[in-house]
Amino acid sequence: MGNALTRWQRRAGGYAIATAVTGVAVGLRLAVGFKTGQEPALILFVLPILLSAYVGGLGPGLLSTALAALATNFFFIPPRNTFSLPAGLDSAQWIA
């Protein structure tokens, strides 16, 4: 029983890390974008995705990828503050 609890705690920790580091990346991306007035590359989200997958495994890595894709679609790809399916290179970056 103690071993299963430890395994559950590690999984929960992985998902918590995935959510936290993706949220920090979104905040940094918003701060950089508003400060410089330019659109920095979406490469900033690769580090949280890699860190989540390394620490937590496949599930947290996929969660971080999904959260980053949703946040990018909502905050950074025009029309902003909406969920849309834009065509072009911005959405193709997540597939490649």
Backbone atoms as SQL, in Angstrom:
CREATE TABLE atoms (id INTEGER PRIMARY KEY, chain TEXT, resi INTEGER, resn TEXT, atom TEXT, x REAL, y REAL, z REAL);
INSERT INTO atoms VALUES
  (1, 'A', 1, 'MET', 'N', 0.823, -1.203, 0.000),
  (2, 'A', 1, 'MET', 'CA', 0.000, 0.000, 0.000),
  (3, 'A', 1, 'MET', 'C', 0.859, 1.256, 0.000),
  (4, 'A', 2, 'GLY', 'N', 1.932, 1.239, 0.787),
  (5, 'A', 2, 'GLY', 'CA', 2.808, 2.403, 0.835),
  (6, 'A', 2, 'GLY', 'C', 3.478, 2.665, -0.499),
  (7, 'A', 3, 'ASN', 'N', 3.831, 1.595, -1.220),
  (8, 'A', 3, 'ASN', 'CA', 4.467, 1.752, -2.518),
  (9, 'A', 3, 'ASN', 'C', 3.502, 2.350, -3.543),
  (10, 'A', 4, 'ALA', 'N', 2.235, 1.941, -3.509),
  (11, 'A', 4, 'ALA', 'CA', 1.237, 2.483, -4.427),
  (12, 'A', 4, 'ALA', 'C', 0.984, 3.966, -4.144),
  (13, 'A', 5, 'LEU', 'N', 0.997, 4.349, -2.888),
  (14, 'A', 5, 'LEU', 'CA', 0.804, 5.748, -2.532),
  (15, 'A', 5, 'LEU', 'C', 1.962, 6.580, -3.054),
  (16, 'A', 6, 'THR', 'N', 3.161, 6.064, -2.945),
  (17, 'A', 6, 'THR', 'CA', 4.326, 6.779, -3.453),
  (18, 'A', 6, 'THR', 'C', 4.222, 6.950, -4.968),
  (19, 'A', 7, 'ARG', 'N', 3.797, 5.904, -5.667),
  (20, 'A', 7, 'ARG', 'CA', 3.622, 5.982, -7.117),
  (21, 'A', 7, 'ARG', 'C', 2.558, 7.017, -7.474),
  (22, 'A', 8, 'TRP', 'N', 1.456, 7.041, -6.726),
  (23, 'A', 8, 'TRP', 'CA', 0.393, 8.013, -6.976),
  (24, 'A', 8, 'TRP', 'C', 0.901, 9.428, -6.726),
  (25, 'A', 9, 'GLN', 'N', 1.674, 9.608, -5.667),
  (26, 'A', 9, 'GLN', 'CA', 2.220, 10.935, -5.361),
  (27, 'A', 9, 'GLN', 'C', 3.162, 11.409, -6.464),
  (28, 'A', 10, 'ARG', 'N', 3.972, 10.505, -7.009),
  (29, 'A', 10, 'ARG', 'CA', 4.857, 10.888, -8.111),
  (30, 'A', 10, 'ARG', 'C', 4.059, 11.293, -9.338),
  (31, 'A', 11, 'ARG', 'N', 3.001, 10.561, -9.641),
  (32, 'A', 11, 'ARG', 'CA', 2.166, 10.931, -10.789),
  (33, 'A', 11, 'ARG', 'C', 1.510, 12.284, -10.578),
  (34, 'A', 12, 'ALA', 'N', 0.950, 12.501, -9.405),
  (35, 'A', 12, 'ALA', 'CA', 0.309, 13.780, -9.106),
  (36, 'A', 12, 'ALA', 'C', 1.326, 14.909, -9.178),
  (37, 'A', 13, 'GLY', 'N', 2.520, 14.664, -8.679),
  (38, 'A', 13, 'GLY', 'CA', 3.579, 15.670, -8.752),
  (39, 'A', 13, 'GLY', 'C', 3.957, 15.985, -10.189),
  (40, 'A', 14, 'GLY', 'N', 3.997, 14.979, -11.041),
  (41, 'A', 14, 'GLY', 'CA', 4.306, 15.196, -12.457),
  (42, 'A', 14, 'GLY', 'C', 3.258, 16.066, -13.138),
  (43, 'A', 15, 'TYR', 'N', 1.991, 15.799, -12.851),
  (44, 'A', 15, 'TYR', 'CA', 0.923, 16.617, -13.436),
  (45, 'A', 15, 'TYR', 'C', 0.931, 18.036, -12.871),
  (46, 'A', 16, 'ALA', 'N', 1.253, 18.182, -11.589),
  (47, 'A', 16, 'ALA', 'CA', 1.351, 19.519, -10.991),
  (48, 'A', 16, 'ALA', 'C', 2.487, 20.307, -11.629),
  (49, 'A', 17, 'ILE', 'N', 3.621, 19.648, -11.841),
  (50, 'A', 17, 'ILE', 'CA', 4.755, 20.312, -12.487),
  (51, 'A', 17, 'ILE', 'C', 4.396, 20.704, -13.916),
  (52, 'A', 18, 'ALA', 'N', 3.716, 19.829, -14.629),
  (53, 'A', 18, 'ALA', 'CA', 3.315, 20.126, -16.010),
  (54, 'A', 18, 'ALA', 'C', 2.437, 21.361, -16.066),
  (55, 'A', 19, 'THR', 'N', 1.479, 21.442, -15.163),
  (56, 'A', 19, 'THR', 'CA', 0.577, 22.589, -15.141),
  (57, 'A', 19, 'THR', 'C', 1.318, 23.861, -14.749),
  (58, 'A', 20, 'ALA', 'N', 2.176, 23.766, -13.735),
  (59, 'A', 20, 'ALA', 'CA', 2.886, 24.950, -13.235),
  (60, 'A', 20, 'ALA', 'C', 3.870, 25.503, -14.259),
  (61, 'A', 21, 'VAL', 'N', 4.708, 24.649, -14.832),
  (62, 'A', 21, 'VAL', 'CA', 5.720, 25.170, -15.755),
  (63, 'A', 21, 'VAL', 'C', 5.095, 25.681, -17.049),
  (64, 'A', 22, 'THR', 'N', 3.995, 25.086, -17.478),
  (65, 'A', 22, 'THR', 'CA', 3.305, 25.600, -18.656),
  (66, 'A', 22, 'THR', 'C', 2.679, 26.956, -18.345),
  (67, 'A', 23, 'GLY', 'N', 2.117, 27.100, -17.158),
  (68, 'A', 23, 'GLY', 'CA', 1.570, 28.398, -16.748),
  (69, 'A', 23, 'GLY', 'C', 2.639, 29.479, -16.662),
  (70, 'A', 24, 'VAL', 'N', 3.801, 29.121, -16.154),
  (71, 'A', 24, 'VAL', 'CA', 4.910, 30.082, -16.090),
  (72, 'A', 24, 'VAL', 'C', 5.347, 30.481, -17.496),
  (73, 'A', 25, 'ALA', 'N', 5.419, 29.518, -18.405),
  (74, 'A', 25, 'ALA', 'CA', 5.805, 29.819, -19.787),
  (75, 'A', 25, 'ALA', 'C', 4.792, 30.740, -20.464),
  (76, 'A', 26, 'VAL', 'N', 3.501, 30.512, -20.212),
  (77, 'A', 26, 'VAL', 'CA', 2.477, 31.393, -20.774),
  (78, 'A', 26, 'VAL', 'C', 2.644, 32.802, -20.213),
  (79, 'A', 27, 'GLY', 'N', 2.862, 32.906, -18.905),
  (80, 'A', 27, 'GLY', 'CA', 3.070, 34.218, -18.293),
  (81, 'A', 27, 'GLY', 'C', 4.295, 34.932, -18.851),
  (82, 'A', 28, 'LEU', 'N', 5.395, 34.193, -19.016),
  (83, 'A', 28, 'LEU', 'CA', 6.591, 34.796, -19.600),
  (84, 'A', 28, 'LEU', 'C', 6.354, 35.234, -21.034),
  (85, 'A', 29, 'ARG', 'N', 5.659, 34.405, -21.779),
  (86, 'A', 29, 'ARG', 'CA', 5.372, 34.741, -23.173),
  (87, 'A', 29, 'ARG', 'C', 4.489, 35.973, -23.275),
  (88, 'A', 30, 'LEU', 'N', 3.511, 36.086, -22.380),
  (89, 'A', 30, 'LEU', 'CA', 2.670, 37.288, -22.363),
  (90, 'A', 30, 'LEU', 'C', 3.484, 38.514, -21.984),
  (91, 'A', 31, 'ALA', 'N', 4.357, 38.387, -20.984),
  (92, 'A', 31, 'ALA', 'CA', 5.170, 39.517, -20.537),
  (93, 'A', 31, 'ALA', 'C', 6.144, 39.962, -21.628),
  (94, 'A', 32, 'VAL', 'N', 6.775, 39.024, -22.286),
  (95, 'A', 32, 'VAL', 'CA', 7.731, 39.364, -23.339),
  (96, 'A', 32, 'VAL', 'C', 7.026, 39.995, -24.526),
  (97, 'A', 33, 'GLY', 'N', 5.883, 39.455, -24.887),
  (98, 'A', 33, 'GLY', 'CA', 5.142, 39.984, -26.024),
  (99, 'A', 33, 'GLY', 'C', 4.658, 41.399, -25.793),
  (100, 'A', 34, 'PHE', 'N', 4.160, 41.682, -24.601),
  (101, 'A', 34, 'PHE', 'CA', 3.663, 43.021, -24.319),
  (102, 'A', 34, 'PHE', 'C', 4.804, 44.003, -24.117),
  (103, 'A', 35, 'LYS', 'N', 5.912, 43.539, -23.589),
  (104, 'A', 35, 'LYS', 'CA', 7.038, 44.428, -23.326),
  (105, 'A', 35, 'LYS', 'C', 7.728, 44.846, -24.610),
  (106, 'A', 36, 'THR', 'N', 7.946, 43.903, -25.520),
  (107, 'A', 36, 'THR', 'CA', 8.669, 44.214, -26.746),
  (108, 'A', 36, 'THR', 'C', 7.755, 44.641, -27.879),
  (109, 'A', 37, 'GLY', 'N', 6.480, 44.287, -27.778),
  (110, 'A', 37, 'GLY', 'CA', 5.563, 44.619, -28.852),
  (111, 'A', 37, 'GLY', 'C', 5.714, 43.710, -30.050),
  (112, 'A', 38, 'GLN', 'N', 6.513, 42.665, -29.920),
  (113, 'A', 38, 'GLN', 'CA', 6.723, 41.727, -31.013),
  (114, 'A', 38, 'GLN', 'C', 6.167, 40.377, -30.619),
  (115, 'A', 39, 'GLU', 'N', 6.082, 39.508, -31.580),
  (116, 'A', 39, 'GLU', 'CA', 5.612, 38.152, -31.326),
  (117, 'A', 39, 'GLU', 'C', 6.806, 37.215, -31.259),
  (118, 'A', 40, 'PRO', 'N', 7.293, 36.874, -30.066),
  (119, 'A', 40, 'PRO', 'CA', 8.392, 35.914, -29.977),
  (120, 'A', 40, 'PRO', 'C', 7.950, 34.540, -30.471),
  (121, 'A', 41, 'ALA', 'N', 8.912, 33.731, -30.823),
  (122, 'A', 41, 'ALA', 'CA', 8.615, 32.395, -31.338),
  (123, 'A', 41, 'ALA', 'C', 7.956, 31.534, -30.271),
  (124, 'A', 42, 'LEU', 'N', 7.250, 30.533, -30.706),
  (125, 'A', 42, 'LEU', 'CA', 6.582, 29.611, -29.789),
  (126, 'A', 42, 'LEU', 'C', 7.545, 28.591, -29.199),
  (127, 'A', 43, 'ILE', 'N', 8.824, 28.718, -29.507),
  (128, 'A', 43, 'ILE', 'CA', 9.826, 27.795, -29.002),
  (129, 'A', 43, 'ILE', 'C', 9.915, 27.848, -27.474),
  (130, 'A', 44, 'LEU', 'N', 9.435, 28.919, -26.857),
  (131, 'A', 44, 'LEU', 'CA', 9.455, 29.063, -25.402),
  (132, 'A', 44, 'LEU', 'C', 8.684, 27.931, -24.722),
  (133, 'A', 45, 'PHE', 'N', 7.740, 27.322, -25.407),
  (134, 'A', 45, 'PHE', 'CA', 6.931, 26.262, -24.805),
  (135, 'A', 45, 'PHE', 'C', 7.591, 24.886, -24.872),
  (136, 'A', 46, 'VAL', 'N', 8.686, 24.766, -25.591),
  (137, 'A', 46, 'VAL', 'CA', 9.347, 23.466, -25.700),
  (138, 'A', 46, 'VAL', 'C', 9.949, 23.054, -24.366),
  (139, 'A', 47, 'LEU', 'N', 10.565, 23.985, -23.655),
  (140, 'A', 47, 'LEU', 'CA', 11.200, 23.665, -22.369),
  (141, 'A', 47, 'LEU', 'C', 10.207, 23.111, -21.342),
  (142, 'A', 48, 'PRO', 'N', 9.041, 23.741, -21.122),
  (143, 'A', 48, 'PRO', 'CA', 8.095, 23.146, -20.175),
  (144, 'A', 48, 'PRO', 'C', 7.592, 21.774, -20.613),
  (145, 'A', 49, 'ILE', 'N', 7.419, 21.577, -21.903),
  (146, 'A', 49, 'ILE', 'CA', 6.951, 20.278, -22.388),
  (147, 'A', 49, 'ILE', 'C', 8.013, 19.216, -22.126),
  (148, 'A', 50, 'LEU', 'N', 9.268, 19.527, -22.441),
  (149, 'A', 50, 'LEU', 'CA', 10.355, 18.576, -22.199),
  (150, 'A', 50, 'LEU', 'C', 10.537, 18.296, -20.715),
  (151, 'A', 51, 'LEU', 'N', 10.496, 19.334, -19.899),
  (152, 'A', 51, 'LEU', 'CA', 10.661, 19.164, -18.453),
  (153, 'A', 51, 'LEU', 'C', 9.536, 18.316, -17.874),
  (154, 'A', 52, 'SER', 'N', 8.319, 18.557, -18.301),
  (155, 'A', 52, 'SER', 'CA', 7.173, 17.781, -17.814),
  (156, 'A', 52, 'SER', 'C', 7.295, 16.322, -18.195),
  (157, 'A', 53, 'ALA', 'N', 7.697, 16.069, -19.426),
  (158, 'A', 53, 'ALA', 'CA', 7.842, 14.682, -19.878),
  (159, 'A', 53, 'ALA', 'C', 8.997, 13.996, -19.173),
  (160, 'A', 54, 'TYR', 'N', 10.072, 14.716, -18.917),
  (161, 'A', 54, 'TYR', 'CA', 11.235, 14.125, -18.255),
  (162, 'A', 54, 'TYR', 'C', 10.919, 13.773, -16.801),
  (163, 'A', 55, 'VAL', 'N', 10.281, 14.692, -16.094),
  (164, 'A', 55, 'VAL', 'CA', 9.992, 14.478, -14.676),
  (165, 'A', 55, 'VAL', 'C', 8.818, 13.534, -14.477),
  (166, 'A', 56, 'GLY', 'N', 7.737, 13.720, -15.231),
  (167, 'A', 56, 'GLY', 'CA', 6.512, 12.974, -14.964),
  (168, 'A', 56, 'GLY', 'C', 6.196, 11.846, -15.912),
  (169, 'A', 57, 'GLY', 'N', 6.835, 11.828, -17.074),
  (170, 'A', 57, 'GLY', 'CA', 6.544, 10.778, -18.037),
  (171, 'A', 57, 'GLY', 'C', 5.610, 11.248, -19.135),
  (172, 'A', 58, 'LEU', 'N', 5.008, 10.285, -19.809),
  (173, 'A', 58, 'LEU', 'CA', 4.191, 10.555, -20.982),
  (174, 'A', 58, 'LEU', 'C', 2.954, 11.404, -20.661),
  (175, 'A', 59, 'GLY', 'N', 2.220, 11.050, -19.627),
  (176, 'A', 59, 'GLY', 'CA', 0.977, 11.764, -19.300),
  (177, 'A', 59, 'GLY', 'C', 1.193, 13.243, -19.027),
  (178, 'A', 60, 'PRO', 'N', 2.094, 13.616, -18.097),
  (179, 'A', 60, 'PRO', 'CA', 2.358, 15.032, -17.874),
  (180, 'A', 60, 'PRO', 'C', 2.921, 15.741, -19.104),
  (181, 'A', 61, 'GLY', 'N', 3.727, 15.046, -19.912),
  (182, 'A', 61, 'GLY', 'CA', 4.231, 15.651, -21.144),
  (183, 'A', 61, 'GLY', 'C', 3.107, 15.976, -22.111),
  (184, 'A', 62, 'LEU', 'N', 2.153, 15.058, -22.239),
  (185, 'A', 62, 'LEU', 'CA', 1.001, 15.309, -23.109),
  (186, 'A', 62, 'LEU', 'C', 0.107, 16.409, -22.549),
  (187, 'A', 63, 'LEU', 'N', -0.058, 16.439, -21.226),
  (188, 'A', 63, 'LEU', 'CA', -0.851, 17.514, -20.612),
  (189, 'A', 63, 'LEU', 'C', -0.208, 18.869, -20.875),
  (190, 'A', 64, 'SER', 'N', 1.098, 18.957, -20.699),
  (191, 'A', 64, 'SER', 'CA', 1.801, 20.210, -20.949),
  (192, 'A', 64, 'SER', 'C', 1.674, 20.630, -22.407),
  (193, 'A', 65, 'THR', 'N', 1.755, 19.681, -23.323),
  (194, 'A', 65, 'THR', 'CA', 1.597, 19.981, -24.745),
  (195, 'A', 65, 'THR', 'C', 0.198, 20.510, -25.039),
  (196, 'A', 66, 'ALA', 'N', -0.819, 19.857, -24.470),
  (197, 'A', 66, 'ALA', 'CA', -2.203, 20.291, -24.692),
  (198, 'A', 66, 'ALA', 'C', -2.455, 21.673, -24.101),
  (199, 'A', 67, 'LEU', 'N', -1.956, 21.911, -22.890),
  (200, 'A', 67, 'LEU', 'CA', -2.146, 23.227, -22.269),
  (201, 'A', 67, 'LEU', 'C', -1.439, 24.322, -23.056),
  (202, 'A', 68, 'ALA', 'N', -0.230, 24.035, -23.524),
  (203, 'A', 68, 'ALA', 'CA', 0.508, 25.021, -24.314),
  (204, 'A', 68, 'ALA', 'C', -0.207, 25.314, -25.628),
  (205, 'A', 69, 'ALA', 'N', -0.736, 24.276, -26.273),
  (206, 'A', 69, 'ALA', 'CA', -1.455, 24.475, -27.536),
  (207, 'A', 69, 'ALA', 'C', -2.727, 25.291, -27.321),
  (208, 'A', 70, 'LEU', 'N', -3.472, 24.993, -26.256),
  (209, 'A', 70, 'LEU', 'CA', -4.691, 25.758, -25.969),
  (210, 'A', 70, 'LEU', 'C', -4.378, 27.212, -25.625),
  (211, 'A', 71, 'ALA', 'N', -3.368, 27.419, -24.791),
  (212, 'A', 71, 'ALA', 'CA', -2.996, 28.789, -24.414),
  (213, 'A', 71, 'ALA', 'C', -2.506, 29.571, -25.624),
  (214, 'A', 72, 'THR', 'N', -1.730, 28.920, -26.473),
  (215, 'A', 72, 'THR', 'CA', -1.228, 29.588, -27.677),
  (216, 'A', 72, 'THR', 'C', -2.373, 29.972, -28.591),
  (217, 'A', 73, 'ASN', 'N', -3.300, 29.052, -28.775),
  (218, 'A', 73, 'ASN', 'CA', -4.446, 29.334, -29.634),
  (219, 'A', 73, 'ASN', 'C', -5.298, 30.464, -29.063),
  (220, 'A', 74, 'PHE', 'N', -5.448, 30.504, -27.747),
  (221, 'A', 74, 'PHE', 'CA', -6.321, 31.508, -27.136),
  (222, 'A', 74, 'PHE', 'C', -5.658, 32.880, -27.040),
  (223, 'A', 75, 'PHE', 'N', -4.386, 32.928, -26.624),
  (224, 'A', 75, 'PHE', 'CA', -3.748, 34.205, -26.326),
  (225, 'A', 75, 'PHE', 'C', -2.924, 34.796, -27.469),
  (226, 'A', 76, 'PHE', 'N', -2.331, 33.972, -28.311),
  (227, 'A', 76, 'PHE', 'CA', -1.293, 34.487, -29.188),
  (228, 'A', 76, 'PHE', 'C', -1.596, 34.430, -30.676),
  (229, 'A', 77, 'ILE', 'N', -2.505, 33.593, -31.105),
  (230, 'A', 77, 'ILE', 'CA', -2.803, 33.488, -32.526),
  (231, 'A', 77, 'ILE', 'C', -4.065, 34.292, -32.816),
  (232, 'A', 78, 'PRO', 'N', -3.983, 35.249, -33.749),
  (233, 'A', 78, 'PRO', 'CA', -5.158, 36.070, -34.051),
  (234, 'A', 78, 'PRO', 'C', -6.291, 35.222, -34.620),
  (235, 'A', 79, 'PRO', 'N', -7.525, 35.535, -34.371),
  (236, 'A', 79, 'PRO', 'CA', -8.033, 36.553, -33.466),
  (237, 'A', 79, 'PRO', 'C', -7.820, 36.144, -32.010),
  (238, 'A', 80, 'ARG', 'N', -7.263, 37.036, -31.229),
  (239, 'A', 80, 'ARG', 'CA', -6.896, 36.743, -29.841),
  (240, 'A', 80, 'ARG', 'C', -8.132, 36.642, -28.953),
  (241, 'A', 81, 'ASN', 'N', -7.939, 35.948, -27.841),
  (242, 'A', 81, 'ASN', 'CA', -8.969, 35.722, -26.826),
  (243, 'A', 81, 'ASN', 'C', -10.178, 34.969, -27.375),
  (244, 'A', 82, 'THR', 'N', -9.928, 34.139, -28.368),
  (245, 'A', 82, 'THR', 'CA', -10.938, 33.233, -28.888),
  (246, 'A', 82, 'THR', 'C', -10.252, 31.917, -29.242),
  (247, 'A', 83, 'PHE', 'N', -11.011, 30.877, -29.266),
  (248, 'A', 83, 'PHE', 'CA', -10.494, 29.602, -29.744),
  (249, 'A', 83, 'PHE', 'C', -10.908, 29.462, -31.198),
  (250, 'A', 84, 'SER', 'N', -9.934, 29.463, -32.088),
  (251, 'A', 84, 'SER', 'CA', -10.221, 29.321, -33.506),
  (252, 'A', 84, 'SER', 'C', -9.260, 28.297, -34.093),
  (253, 'A', 85, 'LEU', 'N', -9.518, 27.892, -35.288),
  (254, 'A', 85, 'LEU', 'CA', -8.643, 26.955, -35.989),
  (255, 'A', 85, 'LEU', 'C', -7.993, 27.684, -37.160),
  (256, 'A', 86, 'PRO', 'N', -6.889, 28.394, -36.890),
  (257, 'A', 86, 'PRO', 'CA', -6.259, 29.147, -37.976),
  (258, 'A', 86, 'PRO', 'C', -5.487, 28.230, -38.912),
  (259, 'A', 87, 'ALA', 'N', -5.386, 28.649, -40.130),
  (260, 'A', 87, 'ALA', 'CA', -4.578, 27.913, -41.101),
  (261, 'A', 87, 'ALA', 'C', -3.221, 28.599, -41.187),
  (262, 'A', 88, 'GLY', 'N', -2.221, 27.836, -41.485),
  (263, 'A', 88, 'GLY', 'CA', -0.911, 28.442, -41.656),
  (264, 'A', 88, 'GLY', 'C', 0.130, 27.826, -40.760),
  (265, 'A', 89, 'LEU', 'N', 1.263, 28.487, -40.693),
  (266, 'A', 89, 'LEU', 'CA', 2.410, 27.940, -40.000),
  (267, 'A', 89, 'LEU', 'C', 2.265, 27.943, -38.480),
  (268, 'A', 90, 'ASP', 'N', 1.509, 28.869, -37.909),
  (269, 'A', 90, 'ASP', 'CA', 1.381, 28.906, -36.452),
  (270, 'A', 90, 'ASP', 'C', 0.802, 27.609, -35.908),
  (271, 'A', 91, 'SER', 'N', -0.220, 27.077, -36.533),
  (272, 'A', 91, 'SER', 'CA', -0.800, 25.832, -36.054),
  (273, 'A', 91, 'SER', 'C', 0.000, 24.623, -36.517),
  (274, 'A', 92, 'ALA', 'N', 0.735, 24.747, -37.607),
  (275, 'A', 92, 'ALA', 'CA', 1.533, 23.619, -38.098),
  (276, 'A', 92, 'ALA', 'C', 2.742, 23.362, -37.198),
  (277, 'A', 93, 'GLN', 'N', 3.171, 24.337, -36.413),
  (278, 'A', 93, 'GLN', 'CA', 4.314, 24.145, -35.522),
  (279, 'A', 93, 'GLN', 'C', 4.030, 23.055, -34.494),
  (280, 'A', 94, 'TRP', 'N', 2.793, 22.908, -34.082),
  (281, 'A', 94, 'TRP', 'CA', 2.469, 21.907, -33.061),
  (282, 'A', 94, 'TRP', 'C', 2.427, 20.496, -33.635),
  (283, 'A', 95, 'ILE', 'N', 2.246, 20.362, -34.928),
  (284, 'A', 95, 'ILE', 'CA', 2.189, 19.047, -35.555),
  (285, 'A', 95, 'ILE', 'C', 3.576, 18.523, -35.854),
  (286, 'A', 96, 'ALA', 'N', 4.458, 19.410, -36.271),
  (287, 'A', 96, 'ALA', 'CA', 5.818, 19.011, -36.679),
  (288, 'A', 96, 'ALA', 'C', 6.687, 18.588, -35.570);
